């Protein structure tokens, strides 16, 4: 019965739960790719922007700094929020930048809930498929009295495949969720440090 059982045939034995898990898998992979791209753009943009803004402030050219902050980059939007409050003092600049930083970090965290939900629910979906497979196996055994193990083979296969599929989907999602969480925490620390340097450089002449 299980001779030359390929991947497609194996997945087919997993039943409807494998279809649900396949959807979760495609969704989580899409989120991973999108968030990797978002983090890459953040890192690249922050590096280029920081060099430009530091040069402008070092030259004492606040108008050039404001122009540079007009770019569509996360760090640029944070610094621009601070520059708009320059006349209100150092405290106002810090508060404006803190609020803008929270908004940018929320953007970096976007869709991570999909990974967290997939990682926590996929094993249970697989467990549900396992229960269905066991029920089917016992049902087949009950209606075929005196039959051999082949009667329950399909039900057991469905149960095991569903369990394996649930773990296969959940483990990468959990790993990716933890990875992105660490990267975002690192980005928050980086933003905080750069913001402090920016404020010090902005009000250096007032000391």
Secondary structure, 3 states (H helix, E strand, C coil): CCCCCCHHHHHHCCCHHHHHHHHHHHHHHHHHHHHHHHHHHHHHHHHHHHHHHHHHHHCCCHHHHHHHCCCCCHHHHHHHHHHCCHHHCHHHHHHHHHHHHHHHHHHHCCCHHHHHHHHHHHHHHHHHHHHHHHHHHHHHHHHCCCCCCHHHHHHHHHHHHHHHHHHHHHHHHHHHHHHHHHHHHHHHHHHHHHHHHHHHHHCHHHC
